[in-house]
Each structure stands twice: as C-alpha cells, then as structure tokens.
Amino acid sequence: MDQPVKLARVIKILGRTGNTGNVTQVRVAFMDDKERNIVRNVKGPVREGDILTLLEWEREARRLR
C-alpha cells in the first residue's frame, strides 16, 4: 500500500480553528511545484518553515471566518 506523498513547506500561519482551537490553518507551498500554494488544516504543533508530508493534496481547506 505504497501511496504517493507530496512534501509541502509551511509559508504562513493563518490562524487557529476548530471547536477548541486545536487545529491550525496554514498556507503551504509544494516542494516540487513552487508556484502552487494551498491552505491546509494541521493538527498539532506547527511553525513557519516546517515541512509537511501530505497524503492527499488535491483538496483545500475552507478559509477561516
């Protein structure tokens, strides 16, 4: 079950979301395609410059209100 993965670097922290604020919305740039940026939800500690391993990279998180 070797799924392809994509690496993405966190370029900006957008804010906290979720009922208790335990999810962070971040903007990420793909390592293999520098032109493409998407917004993702991340659970756990994260800071700018971190590299995320994305198992699913087509969907984009909805923006914070």
Backbone as XML, in Angstrom:
<?xml version="1.0"?>
<chain id="A" units="angstrom">
  <residue number="1" name="MET">
    <atom name="N" x="0.833" y="-1.183" z="0.000"/>
    <atom name="CA" x="0.000" y="0.000" z="0.000"/>
    <atom name="C" x="0.877" y="1.245" z="0.000"/>
  </residue>
  <residue number="2" name="ASP">
    <atom name="N" x="1.736" y="1.352" z="-0.977"/>
    <atom name="CA" x="2.623" y="2.499" z="-1.091"/>
    <atom name="C" x="1.918" y="3.622" z="-1.825"/>
  </residue>
  <residue number="3" name="GLN">
    <atom name="N" x="1.374" y="4.555" z="-1.051"/>
    <atom name="CA" x="0.714" y="5.710" z="-1.639"/>
    <atom name="C" x="1.755" y="6.773" z="-1.931"/>
  </residue>
  <residue number="4" name="PRO">
    <atom name="N" x="1.591" y="7.491" z="-3.038"/>
    <atom name="CA" x="2.499" y="8.614" z="-3.278"/>
    <atom name="C" x="2.221" y="9.728" z="-2.270"/>
  </residue>
  <residue number="5" name="VAL">
    <atom name="N" x="3.263" y="10.413" z="-1.877"/>
    <atom name="CA" x="3.120" y="11.538" z="-0.950"/>
    <atom name="C" x="3.738" y="12.769" z="-1.590"/>
  </residue>
  <residue number="6" name="LYS">
    <atom name="N" x="3.326" y="13.931" z="-1.110"/>
    <atom name="CA" x="3.918" y="15.191" z="-1.557"/>
    <atom name="C" x="4.431" y="15.933" z="-0.347"/>
  </residue>
  <residue number="7" name="LEU">
    <atom name="N" x="5.558" y="16.592" z="-0.519"/>
    <atom name="CA" x="6.131" y="17.404" z="0.542"/>
    <atom name="C" x="5.750" y="18.857" z="0.303"/>
  </residue>
  <residue number="8" name="ALA">
    <atom name="N" x="5.394" y="19.537" z="1.386"/>
    <atom name="CA" x="4.996" y="20.944" z="1.295"/>
    <atom name="C" x="5.586" y="21.698" z="2.476"/>
  </residue>
  <residue number="9" name="ARG">
    <atom name="N" x="6.068" y="22.900" z="2.216"/>
    <atom name="CA" x="6.656" y="23.747" z="3.252"/>
    <atom name="C" x="5.630" y="24.775" z="3.725"/>
  </residue>
  <residue number="10" name="VAL">
    <atom name="N" x="5.527" y="24.942" z="5.041"/>
    <atom name="CA" x="4.612" y="25.927" z="5.627"/>
    <atom name="C" x="5.201" y="27.314" z="5.380"/>
  </residue>
  <residue number="11" name="ILE">
    <atom name="N" x="4.427" y="28.165" z="4.688"/>
    <atom name="CA" x="4.936" y="29.508" z="4.404"/>
    <atom name="C" x="4.244" y="30.580" z="5.235"/>
  </residue>
  <residue number="12" name="LYS">
    <atom name="N" x="3.045" y="30.269" z="5.779"/>
    <atom name="CA" x="2.355" y="31.262" z="6.592"/>
    <atom name="C" x="1.343" y="30.580" z="7.499"/>
  </residue>
  <residue number="13" name="ILE">
    <atom name="N" x="1.296" y="31.014" z="8.759"/>
    <atom name="CA" x="0.288" y="30.554" z="9.707"/>
    <atom name="C" x="-0.909" y="31.496" z="9.583"/>
  </residue>
  <residue number="14" name="LEU">
    <atom name="N" x="-2.093" y="30.949" z="9.282"/>
    <atom name="CA" x="-3.277" y="31.790" z="9.060"/>
    <atom name="C" x="-4.108" y="31.964" z="10.318"/>
  </residue>
  <residue number="15" name="GLY">
    <atom name="N" x="-4.120" y="30.982" z="11.204"/>
    <atom name="CA" x="-4.901" y="31.117" z="12.430"/>
    <atom name="C" x="-5.305" y="29.773" z="12.992"/>
  </residue>
  <residue number="16" name="ARG">
    <atom name="N" x="-6.004" y="29.837" z="14.141"/>
    <atom name="CA" x="-6.482" y="28.636" z="14.809"/>
    <atom name="C" x="-7.942" y="28.426" z="14.467"/>
  </residue>
  <residue number="17" name="THR">
    <atom name="N" x="-8.348" y="27.161" z="14.389"/>
    <atom name="CA" x="-9.739" y="26.844" z="14.087"/>
    <atom name="C" x="-10.132" y="25.585" z="14.845"/>
  </residue>
  <residue number="18" name="GLY">
    <atom name="N" x="-11.364" y="25.186" z="14.699"/>
    <atom name="CA" x="-11.868" y="24.033" z="15.440"/>
    <atom name="C" x="-12.606" y="24.506" z="16.683"/>
  </residue>
  <residue number="19" name="ASN">
    <atom name="N" x="-13.369" y="23.609" z="17.283"/>
    <atom name="CA" x="-14.156" y="23.977" z="18.464"/>
    <atom name="C" x="-13.293" y="24.480" z="19.608"/>
  </residue>
  <residue number="20" name="THR">
    <atom name="N" x="-12.164" y="23.851" z="19.827"/>
    <atom name="CA" x="-11.303" y="24.238" z="20.947"/>
    <atom name="C" x="-10.002" y="24.883" z="20.484"/>
  </residue>
  <residue number="21" name="GLY">
    <atom name="N" x="-9.902" y="25.179" z="19.198"/>
    <atom name="CA" x="-8.687" y="25.824" z="18.694"/>
    <atom name="C" x="-7.515" y="24.876" z="18.573"/>
  </residue>
  <residue number="22" name="ASN">
    <atom name="N" x="-7.792" y="23.592" z="18.414"/>
    <atom name="CA" x="-6.703" y="22.619" z="18.365"/>
    <atom name="C" x="-6.208" y="22.357" z="16.946"/>
  </residue>
  <residue number="23" name="VAL">
    <atom name="N" x="-6.751" y="23.057" z="15.958"/>
    <atom name="CA" x="-6.332" y="22.899" z="14.570"/>
    <atom name="C" x="-5.804" y="24.243" z="14.079"/>
  </residue>
  <residue number="24" name="THR">
    <atom name="N" x="-4.708" y="24.215" z="13.344"/>
    <atom name="CA" x="-4.097" y="25.433" z="12.817"/>
    <atom name="C" x="-4.243" y="25.446" z="11.307"/>
  </residue>
  <residue number="25" name="GLN">
    <atom name="N" x="-4.719" y="26.561" z="10.756"/>
    <atom name="CA" x="-4.765" y="26.697" z="9.304"/>
    <atom name="C" x="-3.462" y="27.301" z="8.834"/>
  </residue>
  <residue number="26" name="VAL">
    <atom name="N" x="-2.858" y="26.676" z="7.819"/>
    <atom name="CA" x="-1.577" y="27.129" z="7.290"/>
    <atom name="C" x="-1.638" y="27.185" z="5.773"/>
  </residue>
  <residue number="27" name="ARG">
    <atom name="N" x="-0.843" y="28.074" z="5.200"/>
    <atom name="CA" x="-0.655" y="28.106" z="3.746"/>
    <atom name="C" x="0.649" y="27.378" z="3.456"/>
  </residue>
  <residue number="28" name="VAL">
    <atom name="N" x="0.588" y="26.415" z="2.535"/>
    <atom name="CA" x="1.771" y="25.616" z="2.209"/>
    <atom name="C" x="2.114" y="25.762" z="0.735"/>
  </residue>
  <residue number="29" name="ALA">
    <atom name="N" x="3.398" y="25.650" z="0.432"/>
    <atom name="CA" x="3.892" y="25.649" z="-0.946"/>
    <atom name="C" x="4.510" y="24.280" z="-1.202"/>
  </residue>
  <residue number="30" name="PHE">
    <atom name="N" x="4.152" y="23.685" z="-2.309"/>
    <atom name="CA" x="4.682" y="22.367" z="-2.637"/>
    <atom name="C" x="6.166" y="22.453" z="-2.976"/>
  </residue>
  <residue number="31" name="MET">
    <atom name="N" x="6.911" y="21.453" z="-2.564"/>
    <atom name="CA" x="8.355" y="21.445" z="-2.793"/>
    <atom name="C" x="8.676" y="21.218" z="-4.276"/>
  </residue>
  <residue number="32" name="ASP">
    <atom name="N" x="7.854" y="20.416" z="-4.958"/>
    <atom name="CA" x="8.128" y="20.109" z="-6.362"/>
    <atom name="C" x="7.514" y="21.117" z="-7.326"/>
  </residue>
  <residue number="33" name="ASP">
    <atom name="N" x="6.574" y="21.936" z="-6.838"/>
    <atom name="CA" x="5.910" y="22.940" z="-7.680"/>
    <atom name="C" x="5.797" y="24.226" z="-6.874"/>
  </residue>
  <residue number="34" name="LYS">
    <atom name="N" x="6.787" y="25.089" z="-6.967"/>
    <atom name="CA" x="6.861" y="26.298" z="-6.139"/>
    <atom name="C" x="5.735" y="27.283" z="-6.433"/>
  </residue>
  <residue number="35" name="GLU">
    <atom name="N" x="5.112" y="27.196" z="-7.601"/>
    <atom name="CA" x="4.051" y="28.127" z="-7.978"/>
    <atom name="C" x="2.750" y="27.847" z="-7.240"/>
  </residue>
  <residue number="36" name="ARG">
    <atom name="N" x="2.557" y="26.616" z="-6.771"/>
    <atom name="CA" x="1.268" y="26.198" z="-6.218"/>
    <atom name="C" x="1.251" y="26.318" z="-4.706"/>
  </residue>
  <residue number="37" name="ASN">
    <atom name="N" x="0.302" y="27.102" z="-4.184"/>
    <atom name="CA" x="0.093" y="27.267" z="-2.749"/>
    <atom name="C" x="-1.334" y="26.884" z="-2.423"/>
  </residue>
  <residue number="38" name="ILE">
    <atom name="N" x="-1.535" y="26.144" z="-1.322"/>
    <atom name="CA" x="-2.887" y="25.821" z="-0.876"/>
    <atom name="C" x="-2.974" y="26.012" z="0.631"/>
  </residue>
  <residue number="39" name="VAL">
    <atom name="N" x="-4.206" y="26.065" z="1.138"/>
    <atom name="CA" x="-4.456" y="26.206" z="2.569"/>
    <atom name="C" x="-4.821" y="24.833" z="3.112"/>
  </residue>
  <residue number="40" name="ARG">
    <atom name="N" x="-4.179" y="24.454" z="4.217"/>
    <atom name="CA" x="-4.451" y="23.156" z="4.843"/>
    <atom name="C" x="-4.693" y="23.346" z="6.331"/>
  </residue>
  <residue number="41" name="ASN">
    <atom name="N" x="-5.406" y="22.390" z="6.924"/>
    <atom name="CA" x="-5.589" y="22.346" z="8.364"/>
    <atom name="C" x="-4.576" y="21.365" z="8.933"/>
  </residue>
  <residue number="42" name="VAL">
    <atom name="N" x="-3.893" y="21.766" z="10.006"/>
    <atom name="CA" x="-2.861" y="20.933" z="10.614"/>
    <atom name="C" x="-3.183" y="20.757" z="12.086"/>
  </residue>
  <residue number="43" name="LYS">
    <atom name="N" x="-3.138" y="19.526" z="12.551"/>
    <atom name="CA" x="-3.354" y="19.251" z="13.961"/>
    <atom name="C" x="-1.991" y="19.032" z="14.611"/>
  </residue>
  <residue number="44" name="GLY">
    <atom name="N" x="-1.782" y="19.660" z="15.732"/>
    <atom name="CA" x="-0.508" y="19.536" z="16.431"/>
    <atom name="C" x="0.354" y="20.765" z="16.228"/>
  </residue>
  <residue number="45" name="PRO">
    <atom name="N" x="1.523" y="20.762" z="16.854"/>
    <atom name="CA" x="2.393" y="21.937" z="16.758"/>
    <atom name="C" x="2.955" y="22.116" z="15.354"/>
  </residue>
  <residue number="46" name="VAL">
    <atom name="N" x="2.924" y="23.354" z="14.879"/>
    <atom name="CA" x="3.451" y="23.667" z="13.556"/>
    <atom name="C" x="3.950" y="25.105" z="13.569"/>
  </residue>
  <residue number="47" name="ARG">
    <atom name="N" x="4.995" y="25.382" z="12.797"/>
    <atom name="CA" x="5.513" y="26.743" z="12.670"/>
    <atom name="C" x="5.985" y="26.957" z="11.238"/>
  </residue>
  <residue number="48" name="GLU">
    <atom name="N" x="6.223" y="28.208" z="10.895"/>
    <atom name="CA" x="6.663" y="28.534" z="9.539"/>
    <atom name="C" x="7.995" y="27.849" z="9.256"/>
  </residue>
  <residue number="49" name="GLY">
    <atom name="N" x="8.107" y="27.330" z="8.049"/>
    <atom name="CA" x="9.325" y="26.635" z="7.645"/>
    <atom name="C" x="9.258" y="25.131" z="7.827"/>
  </residue>
  <residue number="50" name="ASP">
    <atom name="N" x="8.267" y="24.636" z="8.561"/>
    <atom name="CA" x="8.112" y="23.189" z="8.736"/>
    <atom name="C" x="7.755" y="22.545" z="7.401"/>
  </residue>
  <residue number="51" name="ILE">
    <atom name="N" x="8.152" y="21.283" z="7.243"/>
    <atom name="CA" x="7.823" y="20.535" z="6.034"/>
    <atom name="C" x="6.786" y="19.482" z="6.398"/>
  </residue>
  <residue number="52" name="LEU">
    <atom name="N" x="5.660" y="19.499" z="5.679"/>
    <atom name="CA" x="4.572" y="18.560" z="5.911"/>
    <atom name="C" x="4.585" y="17.489" z="4.828"/>
  </residue>
  <residue number="53" name="THR">
    <atom name="N" x="4.248" y="16.274" z="5.214"/>
    <atom name="CA" x="4.063" y="15.185" z="4.261"/>
    <atom name="C" x="2.564" y="15.046" z="4.031"/>
  </residue>
  <residue number="54" name="LEU">
    <atom name="N" x="2.113" y="15.350" z="2.837"/>
    <atom name="CA" x="0.688" y="15.319" z="2.524"/>
    <atom name="C" x="0.346" y="14.027" z="1.792"/>
  </residue>
  <residue number="55" name="LEU">
    <atom name="N" x="-0.569" y="13.258" z="2.378"/>
    <atom name="CA" x="-1.043" y="12.040" z="1.732"/>
    <atom name="C" x="-2.109" y="12.361" z="0.695"/>
  </residue>
  <residue number="56" name="GLU">
    <atom name="N" x="-2.811" y="13.472" z="0.890"/>
    <atom name="CA" x="-3.860" y="13.919" z="-0.024"/>
    <atom name="C" x="-3.626" y="15.404" z="-0.268"/>
  </residue>
  <residue number="57" name="TRP">
    <atom name="N" x="-3.472" y="15.814" z="-1.513"/>
    <atom name="CA" x="-3.059" y="17.191" z="-1.784"/>
    <atom name="C" x="-3.971" y="17.904" z="-2.781"/>
  </residue>
  <residue number="58" name="GLU">
    <atom name="N" x="-5.083" y="17.296" z="-3.149"/>
    <atom name="CA" x="-5.992" y="17.950" z="-4.088"/>
    <atom name="C" x="-6.966" y="18.900" z="-3.391"/>
  </residue>
  <residue number="59" name="ARG">
    <atom name="N" x="-7.423" y="18.541" z="-2.200"/>
    <atom name="CA" x="-8.422" y="19.351" z="-1.505"/>
    <atom name="C" x="-7.763" y="20.511" z="-0.771"/>
  </residue>
  <residue number="60" name="GLU">
    <atom name="N" x="-8.479" y="21.612" z="-0.729"/>
    <atom name="CA" x="-8.021" y="22.789" z="0.002"/>
    <atom name="C" x="-9.001" y="23.066" z="1.133"/>
  </residue>
  <residue number="61" name="ALA">
    <atom name="N" x="-8.482" y="23.460" z="2.297"/>
    <atom name="CA" x="-9.327" y="23.756" z="3.454"/>
    <atom name="C" x="-10.104" y="25.040" z="3.206"/>
  </residue>
  <residue number="62" name="ARG">
    <atom name="N" x="-11.291" y="25.124" z="3.796"/>
    <atom name="CA" x="-12.063" y="26.354" z="3.719"/>
    <atom name="C" x="-11.405" y="27.418" z="4.581"/>
  </residue>
  <residue number="63" name="ARG">
    <atom name="N" x="-11.552" y="28.659" z="4.182"/>
    <atom name="CA" x="-10.936" y="29.780" z="4.909"/>
    <atom name="C" x="-11.604" y="29.995" z="6.260"/>
  </residue>
  <residue number="64" name="LEU">
    <atom name="N" x="-10.870" y="30.557" z="7.193"/>
    <atom name="CA" x="-11.430" y="30.945" z="8.488"/>
    <atom name="C" x="-12.387" y="32.110" z="8.292"/>
  </residue>
  <residue number="65" name="ARG">
    <atom name="N" x="-13.406" y="32.178" z="9.124"/>
    <atom name="CA" x="-14.338" y="33.303" z="9.055"/>
    <atom name="C" x="-14.001" y="34.357" z="10.065"/>
  </residue>
</chain>
